[in-house]
């Protein structure tokens, strides 16, 4: 039977070792557009080390839980941000940067659907785990580079639950 990992609510404090949580109301704001809008700046550290790519990703098929995690990936050349566009929850699984992800150091977080995340450069993570088909994300990361994704198979699978 695989080891189990239970997702906890996502918060800036608990996610800090792996990057930043992106959400409004998490800092000072300034008015913009004749003060009709409130703007929250500096919500994450975009670290692309090169060209910036802004994209939208749409989930073709939702992940069902429990979900067996068998590998992790990292981006050694820059950060990678995902911001949900539809208000739907999603799961983030991370491990500290290093040569390989440590299975005993895996952490899982559940976004409330209004929180995005920015993985720090080199942070091991699962690819997106969307819980709804059609769910869309704004993606901000390094421009197209063939060698900016390392994939590492875990020595044993880990079962994710929420």
PEKALIN-V14490 format. One record per backbone hydrogen bond with DSSP energy under -0.5 kcal/mol. NH is the residue of the N-H (numbers start at 0). CO is the residue of the C=O. E is the energy in kcal/mol with one decimal. If there is no record, write none. Layout:
# PEKALIN-V14490
NH,CO,E
NH,CO,E
This chain:
# PEKALIN-V14490
2,156,-0.9
4,158,-2.9
6,160,-2.8
7,107,-2.3
9,109,-2.2
14,10,-2.0
15,11,-1.0
17,14,-2.5
18,14,-0.9
19,117,-1.9
21,115,-2.6
22,20,-0.6
25,22,-0.9
29,38,-2.3
31,36,-1.7
35,31,-0.7
35,32,-1.7
36,31,-1.9
38,29,-3.5
40,27,-0.5
40,38,-0.6
45,43,-1.0
46,44,-0.6
52,140,-3.5
54,138,-2.8
56,136,-2.6
58,134,-2.9
62,129,-3.0
65,159,-0.7
66,159,-1.8
68,66,-0.6
68,157,-3.5
69,67,-0.6
71,151,-2.2
72,124,-3.0
73,149,-1.9
75,73,-0.6
77,74,-0.9
78,46,-2.5
79,118,-1.6
80,139,-2.8
81,116,-2.8
82,137,-2.2
84,135,-2.8
85,135,-0.6
90,128,-2.4
91,108,-2.9
93,106,-2.8
94,123,-2.2
102,100,-0.7
104,101,-1.8
105,102,-1.3
106,93,-2.5
108,91,-2.9
109,7,-2.8
110,89,-2.8
110,108,-0.6
115,21,-3.3
116,81,-2.5
117,19,-2.4
118,79,-3.2
119,17,-2.9
121,74,-1.9
121,77,-0.5
122,119,-2.2
123,94,-1.4
124,72,-2.9
125,92,-2.1
128,90,-0.8
129,127,-0.5
130,88,-1.0
133,58,-2.8
134,131,-1.4
136,56,-2.5
137,82,-3.0
138,54,-3.3
139,80,-1.8
140,52,-2.2
141,78,-0.6
142,50,-3.0
147,144,-1.0
149,73,-2.4
151,71,-2.9
153,69,-2.7
157,68,-1.9
158,2,-3.5
159,66,-3.4
159,157,-0.6
160,4,-2.7
